[in-house]
Amino acid sequence: MTHRAKLLGALSLAACLLALAPPAEADVAPEQVGQVARLPDTVSDHWVWVPDRLFRHSILLDGDSGQMLGAIDSGPQITPKAPLWSRTRNEIYNIDTTYSRGHRGVRHDYLVIYDSRTLNVKGEVEIPPKAADTGTGIALVGMLDGERFVVVLNQSPGASVSVIDVEARRMVAEVPTAGCAAVFPAGPTQFGMLCGDGTAITVHLKENGELDRIERSSPFFEVVADPVTEKGVRDGSVWWFASFGGLLYEVDFGGDAPTPEPPWPLFTRDELEDEWRIGGAQHLAYHPGTKRLYSVVHQGGPGSHKDPGAEIWVYDVPAHKRVEVFTAPSLIVAFLGPQAGFDAEGTFGKVLDFLLPNMGVHSIAVTQDSKPLLFVRNADLGAVGVLDALSGEHLRSIDETGLSGALLVVP
């Protein structure tokens, strides 16, 4: 049974059970209108962006309180791209697309500049109207170290990268990168990309952001037999990428040319025979302080790599071994509660949570502080789960986070 069929079955069962739900409380506090909110001057380590492809915006949430802090808009893209947060300039950068006739006509792409305290637009830079668009929104944009340059992947269908100087507020270069895609920041003036021939490249920029040179690695992964995904995670200039077959590749983009290391397996032979595999949409997260890698996993056959997983396996990267298994929280009740008017944490919500199947999660992201949180998301359910990233304890679920989308972004 496919994930969609399971989801429809679970929602049908939920609809029947909701008919037995107690009536919702009628008392609702009056809305306070005319107030202007302002974000704190200090960005919390536990905030997270949740882009929504149906509402076409990205919501900023506080993982500690579960409260929505604000939102920024996106244009008619498949998925809003990752908002990029500059702490040095108190600005947020977001890629937006417009058409002169709504969904058709002349296209314009922009890097939109927001004030990070008020979320007001304070400027924009027009870029070539060909910013790449994918269902996950992963690795399409990046801010290089030093927070001066933003890079945007283009595909029309040829690949290139737009380089924007956000200090000068102007586009400075378009770098042709035929055969290579996704952008992985690796320093103030360089970033990596993966290529269709099994190699990787490092793009080196000059101090003004113009192209200096491009250096290529030797082939290090099997493009047809076992390709890697673009859903990489980072520690400095080092990035890790998982293959469909469960191998973890390490690539250092910090030198002249990319330096790949021999891969190591995320699964034992027995686990592979039991059809354990990576899955979901944003299936890896990494915490540099503990050197822990988090991976969404599920059991499924070939072609199931997009299916969500109800387990998150935790690895010690230096030791090349699994050290923990976390259970992903079920998010159906947290999603349905506000729609049906019942308390997801109340007695009925807990009964419903027990009766309904766990649909798993597609995406994970971990905060980078010493007390990290692990955020989890199912792309078809508008709720976000919050776990203690060290123990795996489910701390809370945040409801009303949108309707559809897979991306999670920790500022």
C-alpha positions, 0 to 999 in steps of 0.5 A: 500500500502506498503512503498516499493510500495509507494516509487516506485510510487513516484520515477516513478512520479519523473522520469516523472517530471525529463523529464521536468527539465531544463538542468544542468549547464555545468560549473564544478570546476576542482578537486584539486588532491593530497591534504591530509585533516585533521579533526579539533582537536576538535570534533564538537557537530554537526557531525554525522556518516551515515553508508551505507550498499551498499557502505560498509562505514560510512561517517562523515558529518558536520550538520552545513555546510552539508559538508562531512568530511571523511569516514571509511570502513567496511567489508561485513556486512549487515550494518556497525556497529556504529563507536565509538569515543574516545576523550581522545585518539583521536581514532575511533574504528570500527568493521570489518569483512573479509573473505579469499575468499572475501564473503566466506572462513575463517572469521576474525573479528577485532576491527580496530583503526583509528586516529581520525584526519587523519582517518588513520588505526593505529592498530587492535585487532582480536576478535572472528569471530562471531560479530552479524550482523543486518539490523539496526546495533543498539546496537551491539557495545558499548564503556563503560564510561571511554573509556577503554573497548569496548563491541561487541555482538556475535551471532553464534547462541549462544549469548556472548559479546567480551570485548576489552581493547582498552588501552592495545589493546587486547581482555580480555574476552568473556562473555556468555549471553545465551538468552540475546542480545544487549549491553547498556553501563551503567558505566566504567565496566558494561552494560545492555542487554535485554533478551528473557524471558522479563527480563534484565541483568546487566553484571559487569566486573572486573577492568581488563575487565574480568567477575565479575558477571551477575545480572538479573531483574524480568520480566517487559515486555510481550515478545509475547503480546507486546515486547520492541524493542532494539532501546533504548536511554540513560541518564547516566545509565538509558535507555528507550525502547519502546514497539510495542504497544507504552509503554515506559519502563525505566530501570536503569542498574546502580545498582547491578541488572537492575531496571525497572520502570512501563511503561507509554503510548506514545499514548492516547486511541484515538490515538491507535484507529486511529492506531498511532504507533512507526515505522521505524528502529531507532525510538527514540532519547533523549536529556538529557539537555531538557529531551526530547524524540523524536519518529518517528510515523506513522499510520498503522496496525499490522506488520507495525512497520518497516514503516517510519513516516512523523511525529516526536512526542516530549515528556517531559519525566519527565512529561510523556506527548507529547509536540510537533509534528514535520513534517519530511522533504521529502528527495526524492528531495534532493536525486534525485537532484545530480543524475538528475543534478538539484538544489534541492533548486532551483525553479524546486526542490521546485516544485518537492518537492511540487508534490511528496509525503513525504515518511517519515523517518526511523531513527533519532538522536539528538546532545547532546549540548545546541543548538541541531540538530535533524538528520533524514534519510530514509533508501532507500534515500541517503539524511539526513535532519537536523532540529532544535531539539528545534523548529522543523524547517527544516534547510537543507537537505544533499545530496549524503550521500550514497544509503541505510541504517538506522543507524545514530550515533552522536559521 
